[in-house]
Structure formats: C-alpha cells, structure tokens
Amino acid sequence: MDKLKEKILAHGVVVSDQVLKLDALLNHQVDPQLTMEMGREFASRFRDTGVTRVVTVESSGIPVAFATALELGVPLVFARRKKTLLAESNMLCERVPSFTKGIVTDILISRDYISEDDKVLFIDDIIANGDAAQGLIKIIERSGAELVGAGIVVEKQFQSGAGQLREQGIRLETLVAIASLEGGKVTFG
C-alpha cells in the first residue's frame, strides 16, 4: 500500500531503533479514508476464508478491524484490556505484556461473542514482539473457534512477533513491512 507508506514517512516519528510512533494515522488520530482502504484490502485478502467474526485488541486495532468487518459484513469483537464492573463470569482471559506501554495487562473476550462455530480473522495495527497477538490467539483457541488468519497493518520485521506467527503456521498478511528504524529512518522491507 503505497499510500500507507507515504503517510508513515510523512507522519511517523522514529522514537528509537525499536519504536515508531504512528499517532497521527493509527494510534491517536485516525485517517478515515486510509482506514477504509486498509479494511477493504484485508477483506479482499481474506474474503475466501469464510470469516464469521473479526477480532482485535483495544484500542488501536479497532478502526482497521471495524473497516474490515464492515467490508466483510460480519461482527467485530474486540478484546478488552481491563475488567469492568459489569464483567461477566464467562470471560476468556489472557495476561499479556505490552511492548510499547511497558506494562502487563489482561485481555478479555466474553464467550458470548466467540464460539466453536466461528471462523475468526484477527486484525491489528502493529506487530512487534507479538505478545498481544499470542494472547489473543490463545483466547481464540480456548473458545474453540478457528483462526483463519491475521491481518496486520505494520509489521516490524526486525522484531520477532510476525515470524513467530508464521512459524505457528498462521496465515499472516501485512500491509507494510518495516525492515529497520536505524539512524532515525524508516526503511521498508
């Protein structure tokens, strides 16, 4: 996606050789036109898999996952990062560290919204070390649903997350791959 690459170069901020801040287009402010294009692209790549639900982790994955679910005509389910006062007893929960936040959180999905009858597509904004993805995959497995694949907007190739998913045999589609952030410069893979 050339337009996405252009936006990353124009608005992304290289914080270190490990961290790229994409607040201006994915994580704080959302570009609706670009988000819908990304959703259409993921939908076209996974349309033949029989997806019945799109799943993501709150909050940065929600816009692209919503656009994908809308295009596929299926519900979007997002894993919450914390329990609420109304939390049900039938929650599937997994504890995961966050690379960018530097904390460990619980991610939760109600069994009411994912079941063994579902074919699930996981959509997220960025994959670095893959901890959130691995946690969500464990939740999907425990629900009995079938994971048909994962769509990630930005893959950081120099970190291990995407490679781990591929090693597990998970179909992984990324829109942009970043090979390096060294020297304060974004180098696409």
Stockholm file with secondary structure:
# STOCKHOLM 1.0

chainA/1-189         MDKLKEKILAHGVVVSDQVLKLDALLNHQVDPQLTMEMGREFASRFRDTGVTRVVTVESSGIPVAFATALELGVPLVFARRKKTLLAESNMLCERVPSFTKGIVTDILISRDYISEDDKVLFIDDIIANGDAAQGLIKIIERSGAELVGAGIVVEKQFQSGAGQLREQGIRLETLVAIASLEGGKVTFG
#=GR chainA/1-189 SS CHHHHHHHHHHCEECSSSCEECIIIIISSCCHHHHHHHHHHHHHHHGGGTCCEEEEETTTTHHHHHHHHHHHTCCEEEEBSSCCTTCCTTEEEEEEEETTTTEEEEEEEEGGGCCTTCEEEEEEEEESSCHHHHHHHHHHHHHTCEEEEEEEEEEETTSSHHHHHHHTTCCEEEEEEEEECGGGCCEEC
#=GC SS_cons         CHHHHHHHHHHCEECSSSCEECIIIIISSCCHHHHHHHHHHHHHHHGGGTCCEEEEETTTTHHHHHHHHHHHTCCEEEEBSSCCTTCCTTEEEEEEEETTTTEEEEEEEEGGGCCTTCEEEEEEEEESSCHHHHHHHHHHHHHTCEEEEEEEEEEETTSSHHHHHHHTTCCEEEEEEEEECGGGCCEEC
//
